[in-house]
Structures are given as structure tokens and as C-alpha cells.
């Protein structure tokens, strides 16, 4: 089954404790992206990657890191999480080209206390 | 920068009512346009799309037409069901390198 998977689905952590949210897709998509969803703000892009070893900042990259060492994986790293990073996070992927639909993962709900 | 504006919710309708959710975009050129739907507790999934002017996207009884002259892509459905209750996002591919720009979402609640 074609899908984007994220782990963990739920995470509660404390300020400053490094964490990684994994994202994997099995569709051989070149493009992958991370978003955060907050009430009243909709979806905001954090980082995206057009292909292996190619990453770029989105609209809200501060406090986040990403890497793209393999085509299927695009982990999101929070080196020192803070409470303002409490949010619902989505990973997405698509084929390269703006007409293609994006496939979204199920989301990771992160709470930073 | 480019933006997508959609009507604010929440929208509450009775079953079998007519639905319109307005969406306008500012991107120049000919971006692709999308409607995504997010059911409670789930990720977003594509509802329909249109890739050029005057195209009509349709799926599950929903329709939207790419109107270049009014830079709009309004979502419509003739008769909503309780199962259509969800958050609907309009998006265009007008971001850098084809990144999607999303509207803020419209929450729809359909009552029996």
C-alpha cells in the first residue's frame, strides 16, 4: 500500500530534550516536506527536500533541522525543543512537478512542557 | 508573498444542504489548484485538483472550477452528508519550486 508513515504518532517531552520524528514513504517520491498545523494558522511549511541531499527552508524553519540521506526518509529533528513547538506535525511527499498531489502522513502530535 | 484565502469557519449545515466554500489565490501565472480534506484525527488527503484555467475538478460529489479571471477555486457540493464533516483546505502550487501554499482551512459540520 502506498503510504507515508510517521513515528511516533504522539509524543510528550520536556524543554531541551532532543527528539527526532521519523518520516518514510514507499512511493519513490523525490519531493518531501514537513508542516506544522496550529489552530487559526493552518498549515505552515517547516522544511522541504527536492531530492536526496537537497533540503531548503520553508516558512517556519527556526528550531528545526532535517536531513535527506535516502530517498524514502526525511526525519525532522528538534535539537532543543521549546513549548512553542507544541503542535501537530505532518510529513508529505509527492513526485517532482507542481501538478502532482501531495500524500500526507497521519500526523505526530507533539507536546513540549 | 503569495497567499491563499478561504472563507473562515466553522460552517454548520443540515444534511442535504448546498455547500460552497470560497477560495481565492494571489499567485501569478498558472499554478495548479487543490482542495484537500482532513477528517478528524487524520492527515490531509486530496479531494480534487485542477491544473489549468477552466478545468473542473470533481470527486465524491464535490466540484471546483479553476477561474483564472477571478483567481478563484470555490468548492461546491449539492447535497452534503454527515460524513462530509471535516476541515477543508484550499491550496495552490504557487510557492517557490512548486511548494504548496495552503489556506487556513474551513471546518464543516453537517448535522443530521
Interface residues (C-beta under 8 A of the other chain):
Chain A: X4 X33 X40 X41 X42 X43 X45 X48 X50 X56 X58 X90 X92 X97 X98 X99 X101 X102 X104 X105 X106 X107
Chain B: X31 X32 X34 X36 X42 X43 X44 X45 X46 X49 X51 X89 X93 X95 X96 X97 X98 X99 X100 X102 X103 X104 X105
